[in-house]
Amino acid sequence: MTDLPDTNLVMLTLVKPEGELEVFLERRPMPEPAPHEVLVKVLATPINPSDLGLLLGAADMSTARASTRDGLPVVTADIPAPGMRAMGGRIGDALPIGNEGCGLVVKAGSSPEAQALLGKTVALIGGEIYAEYRCLPAQMCMLLPDGTDPRDGASCFVNPLTSLAFTETMRMEGHSALVHTAAASNLGQMLVKICAKDGIPLVNIVRSEAQVALLKDIGATHIVNSSDDDFMDKLTAALTETGATCGFDAIGGGKLAGQILACMEVAAVKRMTTYSRYGSDTFKQVYIYGALDLGPTILNRSFGLTWSLSGFLLTPFLQKAGMEVNMRLRQRVVDELTTTFKSHYSHEISLTDALALDTIAGYNAKRTGEKYLIRPHG
Amino acid sequence: MTDLPDTNLVMLTLVKPEGELEVFLERRPMPEPAPHEVLVKVLATPINPSDLGLLLGAADMSTARASTRDGLPVVTADIPAPGMRAMGGRIGDALPIGNEGCGLVVKAGSSPEAQALLGKTVALIGGEIYAEYRCLPAQMCMLLPDGTDPRDGASCFVNPLTSLAFTETMRMEGHSALVHTAAASNLGQMLVKICAKDGIPLVNIVRSEAQVALLKDIGATHIVNSSDDDFMDKLTAALTETGATCGFDAIGGGKLAGQILACMEVAAVKRMTTYSRYGSDTFKQVYIYGALDLGPTILNRSFGLTWSLSGFLLTPFLQKAGMEVNMRLRQRVVDELTTTFKSHYSHEISLTDALALDTIAGYNAKRTGEKYLIRPHG
C-alpha cells in the first residue's frame, strides 16, 4: 500500500460570473486520511443523470469548445441568462463532482473502523469521486466481497437505492402496484427484477420497440410503448389489470406524467358504481424523479381532484425512512449486486476522455441503453 | 305549516347519448318527510363553480339554445366528443343539482330531531337544492339563529368550510403561511378575514387593480397582481416575507401554480447557506382546488425536487379530518356568519331566470365579484 503518487487528478466544474461554464481537470496534493478516514483508489465511477446536472448544469453545450491548461483538458461553454439565475448559488466555486463509485482502500486512518477497510474493495458515495483518489470517512464506504469487479461495485447506491425506494414508497403510501417511465434504463431494469422478486405488479412505459424487446428479455410482464398510436388505451388496460396508482417518472417534461394520472383515473372510474362530478376518490400519485425532458410538464387535468404530482429525491427519502430501512436496503444491494442490481455500461472512458467534446455529446444525450463508466486508472 | 302545493319545481341536468346536454325544470310530486327527515322551503341557494361543473359539464355553451316543455324552460347545448368521454358515467341520468342553500323547515318527520327543526331557519347541504323544496335528513341541516336572512345562510358550507379547510391543512402539514389565487373571490375574502383573525400570513394573488383595491379595503396585507410586469419579483418578495410554502389555487390551468412553486423555491434558496444542485430542501405544496382556467397546467420545473402539486376537494378533507374538527369548523361558521363568512351576491334570480341564456352566460363567466343567488320563491 505504498507507492502513492504525490498528486491526485480531480475533475471540477465552475460557473463563472460572466456566464461561462468551465469543466476541467486539476492536479491536487494527495490527501492524507484523518483517523476516521480512508483513502480510496477510485477504479470505476458511473456518469449518472444526477451527475450531469452538476457537471454541465444549464450550459448550452452546443457552444462547447475544448482547450488545455497545464497540459490538462478544459471544456468551456456559454450559459444562457435563465441558467445563470438558476445557478446563482454556485457562481465562482469550482465544485468537485461524481456521486458514487467503487475502489480499493489504499491507506487508512488510525481508527479501527478505518483500519478494518484497508486493502478492501468498497463502494463509496459522497461526491468528488470523478478523481483518481478519494479520501472520505470510513462510514461512507460500503464493504464489498473481495474480488468484486469494480464495474459491479460502481453503481451500488444511486440506481439500486432509488429503485428500492420506489417500492418502499409505494408500500408506505398504501399503493399495491407501480408505473415506471424510461423503464428500459439501468434503473428500470433493476426495478423490473425487484418487482418480479417481490411480487409487485409493474407497468413499464418505454418509447421504442427495441426497449420493449429488451424488457421482455428480462421478464417484464406489462410493457407499454408511448410511441404507439393506441398508447393511452394500452396504458389504461395495464393500469386496470394491475391496479397501479403510484408512478415514478424519469422524464419530467411533456405530457406523460399527466397521461399516467389520466389513465389511472379512467381505470379507477371503471371500478366506480355511481357517477361523481369530481371523478373517482382513488388517490393517484406520480413522482417526477428525473428530467430527461427539461421542457415544461403539461397536465391536462382530466383526472378529478384526488391526485398528486410531486418531486422525488433519494436523499430526503432515506433520511425520512430511518436507519433500519437504510440498513435493510443497503444489505439487499450487496446481497444481489451481480443479479438484481447488475449495471450495464456501454462505454468505459478515462477522466481525460470524459472531457472530450464528442464523448460529452455522447453521455449528455442520456440515451436509454447507453451508460458511461469512468475508469480513472484504466 | 299547511298550504303546501302538490308539486315541487326542481332543476335537472341530463347528458343525452347523442352528445347533447339538456338542463330543464320539472314539476315533481311534493315529497313527504320520513320520520328522520324534514321538508325545507328553499329560500336562497348560490351558484358555486362546483355547481356549474355538474350543471353544464363539458357542454359547449356557445351552442346553447332555449325552448320550453310543458311551459317550463329547457336549455340544450352540444357536447364535444372529449366531453362525452369525460361524462360517460352520467349519460342518460337526469341529475338534480344545487350543493347548498338556506330555507325554512315547513314540515317535519315524527322523530325528535326532525320535530326540533320545525319552523326553524336552516342551512342545508346535500345536493338537489335548486328546487322550491328539498326533503332531507334532519342531520344534513345546520340550525341557524331565528331571523337569519336567507342570503346570509345560503352559503354556509362550501366557501366557509373550504376556506377553513385551507388553514387547517396548512397547520396539519406543518406550514405557517398561505398563498391563495383568485383571492378577491367570495371565498378569498373569507380567507383574508380568517387569516387576519387567526394571525396567519396570507399572500393574495389577484389579476386586476380593482381586485387589489377590494382586498385592501377589507384589510389584506400582502396582495400581488399577476397582471403586473414584475409579478414574479413581487410574489417572491411576499413569499420571502411571509415564509409561505403552502398554496391554494382556484385557477388550475396555465402557468400560475408552477410560478408559485418557482417563487417559493427562490425564497427558500435565499435562506440556504450552501449550494445544492437539487435546489432547496424546503417542501413546497400547491393545491389546485378549482378550474377557473380549464386549459392545461404548465409547470416549468425550476423549483428543485422537494415539491408537490395536488388536487384538493373539501369532502375527502372533512372525512379525513374527523368529527371533532368538522363540528368545530361548523360552529365557527354559525358564530361568524354575518362577519367572517358574509357572502356577497351581485345577482338574485329565480329558478326560471337561471335557465335564461343570457343569465347562464353571466354566471358561467365566473367573473370575480359576480355571484348569483337563486331565490326559488322570489
Interface residues (C-beta under 8 A of the other chain):
Chain A: S50 G53 L54 G57 A86 G88 G89 R90 D93 L95 G252 G253 G258 V269 M272 T274 Y275 S276 R277 Y278 D281 I288 Y289 A291 P296 T297 I298 L299 N300 R301 S302 F303 G304 L305 T306 W307 S308 L309 S310 G311 F312 L313 T315 P316
Chain B: S50 G53 L54 G57 A86 G88 G89 R90 D93 L95 G252 G253 G258 V269 M272 T274 Y275 S276 R277 Y278 D281 I288 Y289 A291 P296 T297 I298 L299 N300 R301 S302 F303 G304 L305 T306 W307 S308 L309 S310 G311 F312 L313 T315 P316
